[in-house]
Amino acid sequence: MDKLEHLPLPEFKADLERKKSGGGGGYTLPEGRSKRDYSQTQIRKAQAISHNFSKLKEQYKGRLDPHLIFEINVNDKIDTATFEKELLKMGLDVLSVAEDKKGYWVVFASDEQLEEFRARLDSHGKDGEGGATKYDFFNAISEIEDIPVEKKIAPSISEAPLPENEDSYIDVELWRMSDDQLDGFITKLPGAIENLRVTDKLIRNSFALLRVKIDFAAYKQLIELKEVARVSRPPLPSFNPFEIFNQDVEDLEILSPSESATGILIIDSGVVSGHPLIKNALGDEANFQSVETGMVDKAGHGTAVAGCALYGDVEQCINKKQFHAHNWIFSAKVMYAVQDFSGGVYSEYDPEKLMEHQFQDAIDHFLGNKDNRIRVVNVSLGNKLEVWHKSEFRQPPLASLIDEIAREYDDVVFVVSSGNIDPVERIGDIAGVVDHYPEYLFDKEFPDFNLINPATSALALTVGSIASSPRIATNSSFGSQSDIEGGVRSCFAESLGVAFRYGQTVTHRI
C-alpha cells in the first residue's frame, strides 16, 4: 500500500477562556420562588407519583413487578456527579441526564413512597437551619412529574399511528436499569400483556432494546409502563437500491489483493460474490437476517459500497482499464431486497430481529477472527426516521452501540454515512439547491439534513460523500448523473454528502 503523508496538524494559537468548574454546591434560589410554597407543591406531586405507581402495581399484581421511574426538571447547568450524589441519598438512581445537563433528568426510585425525598423537601421549605443551606440543591429542581406517555412515542409512530386492526412490529427501548431488574421485567412482560411477543432483545452497557410484535390494545398498555423509555417503528434504510447491470469486462486488468492486505467489513445488503471485480477480493461473507436465505445481494447497494471500498475512484479504474484491489472485503448481510408493484427494488431490515443485534452479531463473527485483519468497518446505512434534533434528542441505540464496540476494538475505524436526503424534495429544484448550498445543510428550517442515526456516534468517522468531479444525480441516489454547468466550485460536489452520493459505482459501469 502506498505510504502517504500524515495530515498537517497546525498549532492553534489563541487565548482560550478556562472552563470554570461547576463546583459542588451553591445552588441559587430562583428569583421569585417561595421555598415553602415550592416544597408543598412538590410534596403533593411526589404523593401523586407514588399514588399512581401504587395503582399500576395493583393492576399488574402477580404478573409484573413495576419500577417507579419519573423525571426531574433541572433548571440550571449543574455539576453532574455532585447532583447525582444528592439524589442517591434520597434513594434516586439517575437513568438519564438531560442534554447539556439542563432539562429533564430521569430517575429510578428504590423508595416507592418517596419518603426521604418528601422529608427533605419538607425541611427545605421550613425556615431556619436545615432548610436554607442543607438541602439547597432543591433550588436547581423546577419540578418532578411522571413521564408523559407522549414523550415516549417517536415521530415514526405519532405521525403515522399503528393500525388498530392488525399486529405491528415496534422497537421498545427500556430505561437502562440493572441487569437483574431488566431480565426480570423482560421475562415477565409477555405474560403481563396479552398479544405481546418479544422477538429479539439486546442489552448493552448504555441501552436495553426490544423488538416486539404487538396488537394495538397491547401497545396502549405497553406505553403506560414506566420502564418504557421510547417506542418507535423499526428502522428504514436511507438509500434507494438499484438494479445490477452487467457488461463485458474482458478488456479490464483485475488484480487481487495481497495475502497480508487489510480487511474491510461491509455491513449492508450483502455482495454479489460472483461479480468479476468482487470474487477475487472477497475474504468471507455471512448472512445475519432471516428473511432472505441466500447470500447474494439482490438490492445492489452492498455491492456498490464494496466496489468503492476496494477500488476507490472506480471511474479512474475504468479509464485506466485496471482494477487493483488493495484490501480484502468481508460482507455482513443485514438487509434483504423487496420488489414493489411497479418493479422497483428497495431494501428492508428483518422484521423480527433488531438491526442493533444483527450489527453486534456481525462484529462478533468477523472481528472476533483476528486472521481477517479487519481494520475498517463500513456502515453505509442509517435510519431516516431518526434525525438528530428533529426526532432524536438522546443518543439512539445503534449510535451508542458503535461507540461501545469502538472502545472494545480500538484498532478498528468505524466509518458511518451522515445521511442521504435528496435536497430537491425539500427545496424544489436543482437551481434552488445550488443557490442555497451549503446554508441549507445547517438551516433550522431544513432539519431533515441533520445527522441521522447512527451518524451521531462519537467515535465513528462520519462521512458525507466523495466525488471525482462536480455532478448531480438527476433521478436517484445511484442513478444517472449530469455535469454541473457553469461556475459551481468542485467542493460543491465534494461536500454534498448529506444530500447525494457521488461517483460511478462498480455495478453501474461494469
C-alpha positions as CSV (number, residue, x, y, z in Angstrom):
1,M,0.0,0.0,0.0
2,D,1.3,3.5,-0.9
3,K,2.7,5.5,2.1
4,L,1.0,8.9,2.3
5,E,2.0,11.9,4.3
6,H,0.2,12.5,7.6
7,L,-2.4,15.2,7.7
8,P,-0.9,18.5,8.9
9,L,-1.9,19.4,12.5
10,P,-1.0,23.1,12.8
11,E,-0.7,24.6,16.3
12,F,-3.7,26.6,17.4
13,K,-2.5,29.9,18.8
14,A,-5.2,31.9,20.7
15,D,-6.2,32.8,24.2
16,L,-8.9,30.4,25.4
17,E,-11.1,31.1,28.4
18,R,-10.7,28.4,31.0
19,K,-13.8,26.5,31.7
20,K,-14.9,27.0,35.2
21,S,-15.8,24.0,37.4
22,G,-19.4,23.6,38.3
23,G,-18.4,23.0,41.9
24,G,-20.4,21.0,44.3
25,G,-23.0,23.4,45.7
26,G,-24.0,27.0,45.9
27,Y,-27.4,26.4,44.2
28,T,-29.1,29.7,43.7
29,L,-32.7,30.2,44.8
30,P,-34.7,31.0,41.6
31,E,-36.0,34.6,41.6
32,G,-39.5,34.9,43.0
33,R,-39.6,31.4,44.4
34,S,-41.1,30.8,47.9
35,K,-39.3,27.8,49.3
36,R,-42.4,27.0,51.4
37,D,-44.8,27.1,48.5
38,Y,-42.4,25.3,46.3
39,S,-41.9,22.5,48.8
40,Q,-45.6,22.0,49.4
41,T,-46.3,21.8,45.7
42,Q,-43.5,19.3,45.0
43,I,-44.6,17.2,48.0
44,R,-48.1,16.9,46.6
45,K,-46.6,15.9,43.2
46,A,-44.4,13.3,44.9
47,Q,-47.5,11.9,46.6
48,A,-49.4,11.8,43.3
49,I,-46.5,10.0,41.6
50,S,-46.5,7.4,44.4
51,H,-50.2,7.0,44.3
52,N,-50.3,6.5,40.5
53,F,-47.5,3.9,40.9
54,S,-49.4,2.0,43.6
55,K,-52.4,1.7,41.2
56,L,-50.1,0.4,38.4
57,K,-48.6,-2.2,40.8
58,E,-52.1,-3.3,41.8
59,Q,-53.1,-3.6,38.1
60,Y,-50.2,-6.0,37.3
61,K,-50.1,-7.8,40.7
62,G,-48.8,-11.3,40.3
63,R,-47.8,-10.8,36.7
64,L,-45.2,-8.0,36.6
65,D,-43.1,-6.1,39.1
66,P,-43.2,-2.4,38.0
67,H,-40.4,0.0,38.8
68,L,-41.0,3.6,39.9
69,I,-39.4,5.9,37.3
70,F,-40.1,9.6,36.8
71,E,-38.5,12.8,35.7
72,I,-36.9,15.8,37.4
73,N,-36.8,19.1,35.6
74,V,-33.4,20.7,36.3
75,N,-33.3,24.5,35.8
76,D,-29.6,25.1,35.7
77,K,-26.3,23.6,34.4
78,I,-25.1,21.7,37.5
79,D,-22.2,19.5,38.4
80,T,-23.5,16.1,37.5
81,A,-21.5,14.0,39.9
82,T,-22.4,16.2,42.9
83,F,-26.1,16.3,42.0
84,E,-26.2,12.5,41.5
85,K,-24.9,12.0,45.0
86,E,-27.6,14.2,46.4
87,L,-30.3,12.3,44.6
88,L,-28.8,8.9,45.6
89,K,-29.1,9.9,49.3
90,M,-32.8,10.1,48.7
91,G,-33.0,6.7,47.0
92,L,-33.0,8.1,43.5
93,D,-30.7,6.5,40.8
94,V,-30.1,8.6,37.7
95,L,-31.0,6.7,34.5
96,S,-30.7,9.6,32.0
97,V,-29.1,13.1,32.2
98,A,-30.5,16.0,30.2
99,E,-28.6,17.2,27.2
100,D,-26.2,19.9,28.4
101,K,-27.3,18.9,32.0
102,K,-30.2,21.4,32.0
103,G,-33.6,20.0,31.4
104,Y,-35.3,16.7,32.2
105,W,-33.4,14.0,34.1
106,V,-34.9,10.5,34.5
107,V,-34.5,8.7,37.8
108,F,-35.4,5.3,39.3
109,A,-36.7,5.4,42.9
110,S,-36.0,2.5,45.2
111,D,-38.1,4.2,47.8
112,E,-41.6,3.7,46.2
113,Q,-43.2,6.1,48.7
114,L,-40.5,8.8,48.1
115,E,-40.5,9.2,51.9
116,E,-36.9,10.5,52.2
117,F,-37.4,12.8,49.2
118,R,-40.6,14.3,50.8
119,A,-38.9,14.6,54.2
120,R,-36.1,16.7,52.7
121,L,-38.5,18.8,50.7
122,D,-40.4,19.5,53.9
123,S,-37.2,20.5,55.7
124,H,-36.2,22.7,52.7
125,G,-39.4,24.6,52.9
126,K,-39.1,25.5,56.6
127,D,-37.2,28.5,57.9
128,G,-34.0,28.1,59.9
129,E,-31.2,25.5,59.9
130,G,-31.8,22.6,57.6
131,G,-33.9,24.5,55.2
132,A,-31.8,27.3,53.9
133,T,-28.4,25.6,53.4
134,K,-28.5,21.8,53.9
135,Y,-30.9,21.0,51.1
136,D,-30.3,23.9,48.8
137,F,-29.9,21.5,45.8
138,F,-33.7,21.7,45.5
139,N,-33.1,25.2,44.1
140,A,-31.9,23.5,40.9
141,I,-35.1,21.5,40.6
142,S,-38.1,23.1,39.0
143,E,-40.4,20.2,39.4
144,I,-40.9,16.5,39.4
145,E,-43.5,14.6,37.4
146,D,-44.5,11.3,35.8
147,I,-43.1,11.0,32.3
148,P,-45.9,11.8,29.9
149,V,-46.8,9.0,27.5
150,E,-46.5,11.4,24.6
151,K,-42.7,11.8,25.3
152,K,-42.2,8.0,24.8
153,I,-43.7,7.9,21.3
154,A,-41.3,8.5,18.5
155,P,-42.5,10.6,15.5
156,S,-42.4,7.4,13.4
157,I,-45.4,6.3,15.3
158,S,-47.0,9.6,16.4
159,E,-47.0,10.9,12.8
160,A,-48.2,7.5,11.4
161,P,-50.1,5.7,14.2
162,L,-50.1,2.0,14.4
163,P,-53.2,0.3,12.8
164,E,-55.9,-0.8,15.2
165,N,-56.9,-3.9,13.4
166,E,-53.6,-5.7,12.8
167,D,-50.4,-6.6,14.6
168,S,-47.3,-4.4,14.2
169,Y,-43.5,-4.7,14.9
170,I,-42.1,-2.0,17.0
171,D,-38.8,-1.3,18.8
172,V,-39.1,-0.7,22.5
173,E,-36.2,1.0,24.4
174,L,-36.2,0.4,28.1
175,W,-34.6,2.6,30.7
176,R,-31.2,1.1,31.5
177,M,-31.9,-0.3,34.9
178,S,-29.7,-3.0,36.5
179,D,-29.3,-6.3,34.6
180,D,-31.3,-8.2,37.2
181,Q,-34.2,-5.7,37.0
182,L,-34.2,-5.7,33.2
183,D,-34.1,-9.5,33.0
184,G,-37.0,-9.9,35.4
185,F,-39.0,-7.3,33.6
186,I,-38.4,-8.7,30.1
187,T,-39.1,-12.2,31.2
188,K,-42.5,-11.4,32.7
189,L,-43.6,-8.8,30.1
190,P,-45.2,-11.2,27.6
191,G,-47.2,-12.8,30.4
192,A,-48.3,-9.5,31.7
193,I,-49.6,-8.1,28.5
194,E,-51.7,-10.2,26.2
195,N,-50.8,-10.4,22.5
196,L,-47.3,-9.1,23.0
197,R,-44.4,-11.2,21.8
198,V,-40.7,-10.3,22.2
199,T,-38.9,-11.4,19.0
200,D,-35.5,-10.1,19.8
201,K,-33.6,-8.2,22.5
202,L,-30.2,-6.6,23.0
203,I,-28.9,-5.3,26.3
204,R,-25.6,-3.3,26.4
205,N,-24.0,-1.0,28.9
206,S,-25.8,2.1,27.6
207,F,-29.2,0.8,26.5
208,A,-31.7,-2.0,26.5
209,L,-33.7,-2.6,23.3
210,L,-36.5,-5.0,22.4
211,R,-38.2,-5.8,19.1
212,V,-41.8,-6.8,19.8
213,K,-44.8,-7.9,17.7
214,I,-47.9,-6.4,19.2
215,D,-51.5,-5.6,18.6
216,F,-53.0,-2.1,19.2
217,A,-54.6,-2.9,22.6
218,A,-51.3,-4.3,23.9
219,Y,-49.4,-1.3,22.6
220,K,-51.7,1.1,24.5
221,Q,-50.9,-0.9,27.7
222,L,-47.2,-1.1,27.0
223,I,-46.6,2.7,26.7
224,E,-48.1,3.2,30.1
225,L,-45.4,1.2,31.8
226,K,-42.8,3.3,33.5
227,E,-39.9,1.1,32.3
228,V,-40.5,2.1,28.7
229,A,-38.3,4.9,27.6
230,R,-39.3,5.0,23.9
231,V,-41.3,3.2,21.3
232,S,-40.7,3.5,17.5
233,R,-41.1,1.8,14.3
234,P,-38.2,-0.4,13.1
235,P,-35.6,1.5,11.1
236,L,-35.9,2.1,7.4
237,P,-32.8,2.1,5.1
238,S,-31.9,5.6,4.0
239,F,-30.9,4.8,0.4
240,N,-32.5,3.7,-2.8
241,P,-31.1,0.4,-4.1
242,F,-30.8,-0.1,-7.8
243,E,-30.7,-2.8,-10.4
244,I,-27.4,-4.5,-11.1
245,F,-26.1,-4.1,-14.6
246,N,-23.5,-6.4,-16.3
247,Q,-21.2,-5.6,-19.1
248,D,-18.2,-7.1,-20.7
249,V,-15.1,-7.0,-18.5
250,E,-12.7,-9.0,-20.7
251,D,-10.6,-5.9,-21.6
252,L,-10.0,-5.0,-17.9
253,E,-7.0,-6.0,-15.9
254,I,-8.2,-7.2,-12.5
255,L,-5.6,-7.6,-9.7
256,S,-6.2,-9.3,-6.4
257,P,-5.1,-8.0,-3.0
258,S,-2.0,-9.5,-1.3
259,E,-2.5,-12.2,1.2
260,S,-1.4,-9.8,4.0
261,A,-3.7,-7.0,2.9
262,T,-6.0,-5.3,5.5
263,G,-9.7,-6.3,5.7
264,I,-12.7,-4.1,5.4
265,L,-16.1,-5.2,6.8
266,I,-19.1,-4.0,4.8
267,I,-22.4,-4.2,6.9
268,D,-25.0,-3.8,4.2
269,S,-27.3,-5.8,1.8
270,G,-24.6,-8.3,1.1
271,V,-22.5,-8.5,-2.1
272,V,-22.7,-10.3,-5.5
273,S,-19.9,-12.7,-4.6
274,G,-19.5,-13.9,-8.2
275,H,-19.0,-10.4,-9.6
276,P,-15.7,-10.3,-11.6
277,L,-14.5,-7.3,-9.6
278,I,-15.5,-8.8,-6.2
279,K,-14.9,-12.5,-6.3
280,N,-11.1,-12.4,-6.1
281,A,-11.1,-9.9,-3.2
282,L,-13.9,-11.4,-1.0
283,G,-12.5,-12.8,2.2
284,D,-15.7,-14.1,3.6
285,E,-19.5,-13.4,3.8
286,A,-22.3,-14.2,6.3
287,N,-26.0,-13.6,6.5
288,F,-27.5,-12.1,9.7
289,Q,-31.1,-11.6,8.6
290,S,-33.6,-14.4,8.2
291,V,-36.0,-13.3,5.5
292,E,-33.7,-13.8,2.5
293,T,-31.8,-17.1,3.0
294,G,-29.4,-16.6,0.1
295,M,-26.1,-14.6,0.4
296,V,-26.4,-12.8,-2.9
297,D,-27.0,-9.1,-2.9
298,K,-30.4,-8.6,-4.6
299,A,-30.6,-4.9,-3.7
300,G,-27.3,-3.9,-5.1
301,H,-26.3,-1.4,-2.5
302,G,-23.7,-3.5,-0.7
303,T,-22.0,-4.5,-3.9
304,A,-21.6,-0.8,-4.9
305,V,-20.2,0.0,-1.5
306,A,-17.8,-2.9,-1.7
307,G,-16.6,-1.7,-5.1
308,C,-15.8,1.8,-3.7
309,A,-14.1,0.3,-0.7
310,L,-11.9,-2.0,-2.9
311,Y,-11.0,0.4,-5.7
312,G,-11.6,4.0,-4.5
313,D,-12.0,6.0,-7.6
314,V,-13.8,3.5,-9.8
315,E,-14.2,5.8,-12.7
316,Q,-10.4,6.3,-12.8
317,C,-10.0,2.5,-12.8
318,I,-12.4,2.2,-15.7
319,N,-10.4,4.8,-17.7
320,K,-7.1,3.0,-17.0
321,K,-8.8,-0.4,-17.6
322,Q,-7.1,-1.6,-14.4
323,F,-8.7,-2.6,-11.2
324,H,-6.3,-3.3,-8.4
325,A,-7.8,-4.3,-5.1
326,H,-5.7,-3.3,-2.1
327,N,-7.9,-4.7,0.6
328,W,-9.9,-7.8,1.3
329,I,-13.7,-7.4,1.6
330,F,-15.8,-9.1,4.3
331,S,-19.6,-8.9,3.8
332,A,-22.2,-8.9,6.5
333,K,-25.7,-9.1,5.1
334,V,-28.3,-7.3,7.3
335,M,-30.9,-6.3,4.7
336,Y,-33.0,-8.0,2.0
337,A,-34.5,-6.8,-1.2
338,V,-38.2,-6.2,-1.8
339,Q,-39.8,-5.6,-5.2
340,D,-42.8,-3.2,-5.3
341,F,-45.8,-3.4,-7.7
342,S,-44.0,-1.2,-10.3
343,G,-41.0,-3.5,-10.4
344,G,-38.8,-1.2,-8.3
345,V,-36.4,-2.7,-5.7
346,Y,-36.0,-1.4,-2.2
347,S,-34.3,-2.7,0.9
348,E,-35.8,-3.8,4.2
349,Y,-34.5,-4.9,7.6
350,D,-35.5,-8.2,9.2
351,P,-38.9,-7.5,10.9
352,E,-38.2,-9.9,13.8
353,K,-34.5,-9.1,14.5
354,L,-33.1,-5.9,15.9
355,M,-30.8,-4.1,13.5
356,E,-28.6,-3.4,16.5
357,H,-28.4,-7.2,17.3
358,Q,-27.5,-8.1,13.8
359,F,-24.8,-5.4,13.9
360,Q,-23.4,-6.9,17.2
361,D,-23.5,-10.4,15.7
362,A,-21.7,-9.3,12.6
363,I,-19.0,-7.6,14.6
364,D,-18.5,-10.7,16.8
365,H,-18.4,-13.0,13.8
366,F,-15.9,-11.1,11.7
367,L,-13.8,-9.0,14.2
368,G,-13.6,-12.0,16.6
369,N,-11.4,-13.7,14.0
370,K,-8.1,-11.9,14.1
371,D,-7.0,-13.7,10.9
372,N,-9.3,-11.5,9.0
373,R,-7.1,-8.5,9.8
374,I,-10.1,-6.2,9.6
375,R,-9.2,-2.6,10.4
376,V,-12.2,-0.8,8.9
377,V,-15.9,-1.3,9.4
378,N,-18.1,0.5,6.8
379,V,-21.7,1.4,7.8
380,S,-23.3,3.0,4.8
381,L,-26.8,2.7,6.2
382,G,-28.9,4.7,8.6
383,N,-32.4,5.3,9.9
384,K,-34.1,8.2,8.1
385,L,-36.8,8.2,10.7
386,E,-34.3,9.2,13.4
387,V,-32.9,12.6,12.7
388,W,-30.8,14.4,15.3
389,H,-32.5,17.4,16.9
390,K,-35.6,16.7,14.9
391,S,-36.9,13.5,16.3
392,E,-33.9,12.5,18.4
393,F,-32.5,14.3,21.5
394,R,-30.8,11.4,23.2
395,Q,-28.2,9.2,21.6
396,P,-30.0,6.4,19.7
397,P,-29.1,2.8,20.5
398,L,-27.3,2.0,17.2
399,A,-25.0,5.0,17.6
400,S,-24.4,4.1,21.2
401,L,-23.6,0.5,20.2
402,I,-21.0,1.7,17.7
403,D,-19.4,3.8,20.4
404,E,-19.3,0.8,22.8
405,I,-17.8,-1.5,20.2
406,A,-15.3,1.1,19.1
407,R,-13.9,1.1,22.6
408,E,-13.6,-2.7,22.6
409,Y,-11.8,-2.7,19.2
410,D,-9.6,0.4,19.5
411,D,-7.5,-0.7,16.4
412,V,-10.6,-0.6,14.1
413,V,-12.0,2.5,12.4
414,F,-15.8,2.7,12.0
415,V,-17.0,4.7,9.0
416,V,-20.6,5.9,9.0
417,S,-22.6,7.8,6.4
418,S,-24.0,11.1,7.6
419,G,-27.3,10.7,5.8
420,N,-28.8,10.5,2.3
421,I,-31.6,13.1,1.9
422,D,-32.4,14.4,-1.6
423,P,-32.5,18.2,-1.3
424,V,-34.6,18.6,-4.4
425,E,-37.5,17.0,-2.5
426,R,-37.1,19.8,0.2
427,I,-36.1,22.8,-1.9
428,G,-37.9,22.2,-5.2
429,D,-35.3,22.1,-8.0
430,I,-31.5,21.8,-8.7
431,A,-31.2,25.5,-9.2
432,G,-32.6,26.1,-5.7
433,V,-30.2,23.6,-4.3
434,V,-27.2,25.3,-5.9
435,D,-28.4,28.7,-4.7
436,H,-28.9,27.6,-1.1
437,Y,-25.8,25.4,-0.8
438,P,-24.3,25.0,1.8
439,E,-26.6,27.1,4.0
440,Y,-29.5,24.6,3.8
441,L,-27.4,21.9,5.4
442,F,-27.3,24.0,8.7
443,D,-30.6,25.9,8.4
444,K,-33.1,25.1,11.2
445,E,-35.8,25.3,8.6
446,F,-34.4,22.1,7.0
447,P,-33.9,19.7,9.9
448,D,-34.0,16.7,7.6
449,F,-30.4,17.5,6.7
450,N,-29.2,16.9,10.2
451,L,-27.3,13.8,11.0
452,I,-29.3,10.6,11.1
453,N,-28.8,7.6,13.3
454,P,-26.1,6.2,13.6
455,A,-24.1,9.2,12.3
456,T,-24.2,10.8,15.8
457,S,-21.7,8.1,17.0
458,A,-18.9,10.0,18.8
459,L,-16.2,7.5,18.0
460,A,-17.0,6.8,14.3
461,L,-15.7,8.7,11.3
462,T,-18.8,10.3,9.8
463,V,-18.6,10.9,6.1
464,G,-20.8,12.8,3.7
465,S,-19.5,11.7,0.3
466,I,-16.7,11.8,-2.3
467,A,-16.8,12.8,-5.9
468,S,-14.2,12.8,-8.7
469,S,-15.8,15.8,-10.4
470,P,-18.8,18.2,-9.9
471,R,-22.0,16.5,-10.9
472,I,-25.5,15.8,-9.6
473,A,-27.6,12.7,-9.6
474,T,-30.7,13.6,-11.6
475,N,-33.0,10.8,-10.7
476,S,-31.9,8.7,-7.7
477,S,-29.1,8.2,-5.2
478,F,-27.3,5.9,-7.5
479,G,-29.0,6.9,-10.8
480,S,-27.9,8.7,-13.9
481,Q,-25.7,11.8,-13.4
482,S,-25.1,15.1,-15.2
483,D,-22.2,17.5,-15.0
484,I,-22.8,20.8,-13.2
485,E,-22.7,23.6,-15.7
486,G,-21.0,27.0,-15.1
487,G,-19.2,28.3,-12.1
488,V,-20.0,25.8,-9.4
489,R,-17.0,25.1,-7.3
490,S,-15.8,21.5,-7.2
491,C,-16.2,21.5,-3.4
492,F,-19.9,21.7,-4.0
493,A,-20.0,18.2,-5.4
494,E,-17.3,17.0,-3.0
495,S,-19.2,18.2,0.1
496,L,-22.9,17.4,-0.7
497,G,-22.7,14.2,1.2
498,V,-25.8,14.8,3.2
499,A,-27.8,15.2,0.0
500,F,-26.2,12.9,-2.6
501,R,-23.9,10.0,-3.2
502,Y,-21.4,10.8,-6.0
503,G,-19.1,8.9,-8.3
504,Q,-19.7,6.0,-10.6
505,T,-20.1,2.6,-8.9
506,V,-18.9,-0.9,-9.8
507,T,-22.4,-2.1,-10.7
508,H,-23.3,0.9,-12.9
509,R,-20.3,0.7,-15.1
510,I,-19.5,-3.0,-15.2
